[in-house]
């Protein structure tokens, strides 16, 4: 039997046995090997919390366990009243960091170092706190000051890659650091997430999905890993797998708004697809609608009129009404009958898809706009910092600039696969920050 299988998560949490970095790593490995152990950890944590009287050492154990199951506020309160030891202060810092309380986290890490916690581990934690507080330069400076074996660890290489990326450094350097880190520790969750994200951004969906899957097996799992993996599963219509990703987030963060909304979208999408015969009919119709009118023997008058009106395919005709054709110069009843017969031979009618006709995009008059306004519309959509789901929709629609985006309506975006109301609201909020709106809003 393997060591992981023999390890008892519950007893490690509730007993008075030794509890330190090694035991914490064993708990994490046990959950990585079998996610069912997360529930065991949660139940044991609740059991320990219900004890009426605890020693300071037991409070330290409880606080670390609360941190591991994602109850960061509870962890800070418990650890602040524990034994004040090195382990206590280190995990107090990590809990504060998870709550985005960077100054408090740095103070706790300093206390952990003074109490004798591993200096290199503290330095790496402080570097992360500095970076997340917005001081990426300070983080990199701290990392530059480290030397020896720590420089070859996956955590050091990961923190360095994150600092370089935050400073807008060379993307190739970021990837090289991550690749070096993965060679050192193929299971480091942060490194796997970083590499997956780089591939995700460059459209390497299959490889990104493999890396996210590897990262998702580790504990604690980055929330971004589970969100992005769920989205990639949705892209290949594996909705049940996507739901499991979102449920894992909700297991730890029951009120996580984005995970709840994504779960709802994935659950609804499960039944949206797959009437295979309907899809085949839709594909056949699309092929017919794309047939050019020049494939048919029309009179010169009819052909010239259609050309002048910009009608190139059968689909264009189905989106045009009889009145629109008759309003064209030299187009009379004879030509109308000819067009009707042509469409009828393919099972189509004039105007049957007139309601879906693309509205003419508004033209932005450059002369009436300021230099700043023109520059804003020319900026890439990436500058809006959209979520992965919204960003993928932009790619599918071929939109690259903010100006191209604001020419679309909300309904246009909702037609994009896996793009729901949540993503639409996100796009609207981002545009509002720049005093912009979608067409029709």
ABEGO torsion letter per residue (X at the ends): XBAAAABBAAAAAABABBBBAAAAAAAAAAAAABAAAAAAAAAAAAAAAABABBBAAAAAAAAAAAAAAGBAAAAAAAAAABAGBAAAAAAAAAAAAAAGBAAAAAAAAAAAAAAGBBAAAAAAAAAAAAAAAGBAAAAAAAAAABBEAAAABAAAAAAAAAAAAAAGBBAAAAAAAAAAAAAABAABAAAAAAAAAAAAAAGBAAAAAAAAAAAAABOBBBAAAAAAAAAAAAAAGBAAAAAAAAAAAAAABAABAAAAAAAAAAAAAAAABGBAAAAAAAAAAAAAAABBAAABBBBAAAAAAAAAAGBABAAAAAABBAAAAAABBGBBAAAAAAAAAAAAAAGBBBGAAAAABBBBBBBBBAAABBAAAAAAAABBAAAAGBBAAAAAAAAAAGBABAAAAAABBAAAAAABBGBBAAAAAAAAAAAAAAGBBBBGX
